[in-house]
C-alpha cells in the first residue's frame, strides 16, 4: 500500500491548522506536486486509489485518476484529525496552549477540545487501511498495489502502527506534503518499505512476475529471515498536522 500525503495546501502556507475545514485546496506548488505524481507512479500497476474525502486529497489524486482511468474510493476514516476547537487557528497561537505540550510529548493522551483524540484517530485510520487492503486484495489479488491519499498525522499514526511503535513516538516520524510512504501487509506482520519519500525511484515496488517469484523461492528458502515486496527485500524477523513543506 502506498500512503500518499496530499500536496501542499493553502493552509500549509498560511500556518493554519486546517483540520476538516471546507474549501482548503492545493496551492500552485501543491498542484504541481500532484501533476508530477503521475510520472512518478507511471511504472506502478495501480489497482485502486482510496482517498480522504477532503478537498486537498481529492485534488492531489485527480491528475493520477485521469491518467489511469480510475475512480477513487472515498474512505471517511482516512479523513484528517478532527481538531475540534483548534480547527482554523494559527499554529503559532496553538503552540502556547498547555495541550500543545501533551500533543508533542504524550500524544496518546491528547484529546482536542470539541474534537477527537489522537489514539482514536489512529484506531479508525488503521482499521480503515486494513479494511480497504482486504477489499482490494479480494478483488485484485494479494500482490495488488494501491494508493491511499490522506493527511500528515493520519499517515504518521499508520506508519507508527506498522513499525510497532507506541503512538507517543509518532511525532518522530516526518511526512511531508505529497510524500510517499509504503507499507506491505502480510499474514504475520506489516513491513515498512518507504517513509517520507519525496522523489526517489519507485520502480522497485513493481511486483515481480509470478514465474520470477517461483524461481527465486528456492533462494529465499536459504534465507528464512527474508521476505519480498516487489523487488524490495525486507526482513521477516526481527508538528501537529504534519510538516508544511514550506522552506
C-alpha positions as CSV (number, residue, x, y, z in Angstrom):
1,X,0.0,0.0,0.0
2,X,1.3,3.4,-1.0
3,X,0.3,6.1,1.6
4,X,0.3,9.4,-0.1
5,X,0.0,12.7,1.8
6,X,-1.9,15.4,-0.1
7,X,0.1,18.1,-1.9
8,X,0.9,21.4,-0.3
9,X,-2.2,23.3,0.6
10,X,-3.2,26.9,1.1
11,X,-3.4,26.2,4.9
12,X,0.2,24.8,4.9
13,X,1.4,28.1,3.5
14,X,-0.6,30.3,5.9
15,X,0.4,28.4,9.0
16,X,-3.2,27.5,9.9
17,X,-4.3,24.1,11.3
18,X,-6.9,23.3,8.6
19,X,-8.3,20.2,10.1
20,X,-11.5,19.3,8.4
21,X,-12.3,22.9,7.3
22,X,-14.0,23.1,3.9
23,X,-12.6,25.0,1.0
24,X,-8.9,24.1,1.7
25,X,-7.4,23.1,-1.6
26,X,-3.9,22.9,-3.0
27,X,-1.8,26.0,-3.7
28,X,0.1,26.4,-7.0
29,X,3.0,24.3,-5.7
30,X,0.7,21.6,-4.5
31,X,-1.0,21.4,-7.9
32,X,2.5,21.0,-9.5
33,X,3.3,18.2,-7.0
34,X,0.1,16.4,-7.9
35,X,0.8,16.7,-11.6
36,X,4.3,15.3,-11.1
37,X,2.9,12.4,-9.2
38,X,1.5,11.0,-12.5
39,X,5.0,10.4,-13.9
40,X,6.4,9.4,-10.6
41,X,4.0,6.5,-10.3
42,X,3.9,5.7,-14.0
43,X,5.7,2.4,-13.8
44,X,3.5,1.1,-11.0
45,X,0.5,-1.1,-11.9
46,X,-2.0,0.5,-9.6
47,X,-5.2,-1.5,-8.9
48,X,-7.1,1.1,-6.9
49,X,-7.0,4.6,-5.3
50,X,-8.6,5.4,-2.0
51,X,-8.8,8.9,-0.7
52,X,-9.8,11.0,2.3
53,X,-13.0,13.0,1.5
54,X,-11.3,16.3,2.0
55,X,-10.7,18.7,-1.0
56,X,-6.9,18.8,-0.8
57,X,-6.7,15.0,-1.0
58,X,-9.2,14.8,-3.9
59,X,-7.2,17.4,-5.8
60,X,-4.0,15.6,-5.2
61,X,-5.2,12.3,-6.8
62,X,-7.2,13.9,-9.6
63,X,-4.4,14.0,-12.2
64,X,-3.5,10.4,-11.4
65,X,-7.1,9.2,-11.7
66,X,-7.4,10.9,-15.1
67,X,-4.2,9.4,-16.4
68,X,-5.1,5.9,-15.2
69,X,-8.8,6.0,-16.0
70,X,-9.6,5.1,-12.4
71,X,-12.2,6.2,-9.9
72,X,-11.3,6.9,-6.3
73,X,-13.0,5.2,-3.4
74,X,-13.7,7.7,-0.7
75,X,-12.9,6.5,2.8
76,X,-14.2,8.7,5.6
77,X,-12.0,7.1,8.2
78,X,-8.9,8.3,6.3
79,X,-10.0,11.9,6.9
80,X,-7.9,14.5,8.8
81,X,-7.9,14.5,12.6
82,X,-10.9,16.2,14.0
83,X,-9.1,19.0,15.8
84,X,-12.4,20.4,17.1
85,X,-12.0,23.9,18.6
86,X,-8.4,24.1,17.3
87,X,-9.5,23.9,13.7
88,X,-8.7,27.1,11.7
89,X,-6.4,28.6,14.4
90,X,-2.8,29.7,13.8
91,X,-0.2,27.2,14.8
92,X,1.8,29.9,16.5
93,X,-1.1,30.6,18.8
94,X,-1.8,26.9,19.4
95,X,1.9,26.4,20.5
96,X,1.1,28.5,23.6
97,X,-1.7,26.1,24.7
98,X,-1.0,23.6,27.5
99,X,-2.4,20.9,25.3
100,X,0.3,21.5,22.7
101,X,2.9,20.0,25.1
102,X,0.8,16.9,25.5
103,X,0.4,16.6,21.8
104,X,4.2,16.8,21.4
105,X,5.3,14.6,24.3
106,X,2.3,12.3,25.1
107,X,0.1,12.3,22.1
108,X,-1.7,9.1,23.1
109,X,-3.3,11.1,25.9
110,X,-4.2,14.1,23.7
111,X,-7.9,14.8,23.0
112,X,-8.7,18.0,21.2
113,X,-11.5,20.1,22.7
114,X,-14.7,19.6,20.8
115,X,-12.9,17.0,18.6
116,X,-11.3,13.6,18.7
117,X,-8.2,12.1,20.4
118,X,-5.1,11.0,18.5
119,X,-5.5,7.5,19.8
120,X,-9.0,7.3,18.4
121,X,-7.7,8.7,15.1
122,X,-5.0,6.0,14.9
123,X,-7.5,3.2,15.6
124,X,-10.0,4.3,13.0
125,X,-7.3,5.0,10.4
126,X,-5.5,1.7,10.8
127,X,-8.9,-0.2,10.8
128,X,-9.8,1.6,7.5
129,X,-6.5,0.7,5.9
130,X,-6.9,-2.9,6.9
131,X,-10.4,-2.9,5.6
132,X,-9.5,-1.4,2.3
133,X,-6.5,-3.7,1.9
134,X,-8.7,-6.8,2.4
135,X,-11.3,-5.5,-0.1
136,X,-8.6,-4.7,-2.7
137,X,-6.8,-7.9,-2.1
138,X,-10.0,-9.9,-2.6
139,X,-10.8,-8.1,-5.9
140,X,-7.3,-7.8,-7.4
141,X,-5.1,-10.4,-5.5
142,X,-2.8,-10.1,-2.6
143,X,0.0,-8.6,-4.7
144,X,-2.1,-5.6,-5.8
145,X,-0.5,-2.1,-5.4
146,X,-2.9,0.6,-4.4
147,X,-2.7,4.3,-3.2
148,X,-4.3,5.7,-0.1
149,X,-4.3,9.5,0.0
150,X,-4.6,11.0,3.4
151,X,-3.1,13.6,5.9
152,X,0.1,14.1,7.8
153,X,-0.9,13.0,11.3
154,X,-3.0,10.1,9.9
155,X,-0.1,8.7,7.9
156,X,2.3,9.2,10.7
157,X,0.0,7.2,13.0
158,X,-0.4,4.4,10.4
159,X,3.4,4.2,9.9
160,X,3.9,4.1,13.7
161,X,1.4,1.2,14.0
162,X,3.2,-0.7,11.2
163,X,6.5,-0.2,12.9
164,X,5.2,-1.4,16.2
165,X,5.8,2.0,17.8
166,X,3.7,3.4,20.6
167,X,1.7,6.4,19.5
168,X,3.8,8.5,21.8
169,X,6.7,8.1,19.4
170,X,4.8,9.1,16.2
171,X,6.0,12.7,16.3
172,X,9.4,11.4,15.5
173,X,8.1,10.5,12.0
174,X,8.2,13.1,9.3
175,X,5.6,13.1,6.5
176,X,6.0,15.9,4.0
177,X,3.3,17.2,1.5
178,X,3.0,14.8,-1.5
179,X,5.4,12.3,0.1
180,X,5.0,8.6,-0.3
181,X,5.3,6.0,2.5
182,X,4.9,2.4,1.7
183,X,3.7,-0.4,3.9
184,X,3.5,-4.1,2.9
185,X,0.9,-6.0,4.9
186,X,1.5,-9.8,5.3
187,X,-0.3,-12.5,7.2
188,X,2.3,-12.3,10.0
189,X,3.2,-8.6,10.3
190,X,3.4,-5.4,8.3
191,X,6.7,-4.2,6.7
192,X,7.6,-0.5,6.3
193,X,9.3,-0.2,2.9
194,X,9.5,3.6,2.4
195,X,8.9,6.6,4.7
196,X,8.5,10.2,3.5
197,X,9.9,9.5,0.0
198,X,9.6,12.8,-1.9
199,X,11.4,11.9,-5.1
200,X,13.1,8.5,-5.1
201,X,12.8,5.8,-7.7
202,X,9.7,3.8,-7.0
203,X,10.2,1.1,-9.7
204,X,11.4,-1.4,-7.1
205,X,7.8,-1.5,-5.9
206,X,6.6,-3.2,-9.1
207,X,5.7,-6.8,-8.2
208,X,7.8,-9.5,-9.9
209,X,6.0,-11.8,-12.4
210,X,4.9,-15.0,-10.7
211,X,7.4,-17.0,-12.7
212,X,10.2,-15.0,-11.3
213,X,8.8,-15.3,-7.8
214,X,8.8,-19.1,-8.2
215,X,12.4,-19.1,-9.5
216,X,13.5,-17.0,-6.5
217,X,11.6,-19.1,-3.9
218,X,14.4,-21.6,-3.6
219,X,16.9,-18.8,-3.0
220,X,14.6,-17.4,-0.3
221,X,14.4,-20.8,1.4
222,X,18.1,-20.5,2.0
223,X,17.4,-17.3,4.0
224,X,14.3,-17.7,6.2
225,X,14.7,-14.2,7.6
226,X,13.9,-12.5,4.2
227,X,10.6,-11.7,2.6
228,X,9.9,-9.9,-0.7
229,X,7.8,-6.9,-1.5
230,X,8.2,-6.5,-5.3
231,X,11.9,-6.2,-5.8
232,X,12.3,-4.8,-2.3
233,X,13.6,-7.3,0.2
234,X,12.6,-6.8,3.8
235,X,13.5,-8.9,6.9
236,X,10.9,-11.4,8.1
237,X,12.4,-11.4,11.7
238,X,13.4,-9.3,14.0
239,X,4.4,19.3,14.1
240,X,0.7,18.9,14.7
241,X,-0.9,18.3,11.3
242,X,2.4,17.3,9.8
243,X,5.2,19.4,8.2
244,X,4.2,22.2,5.9
245,X,6.7,21.7,3.1
246,X,7.4,25.5,3.3
247,X,11.1,26.4,3.2
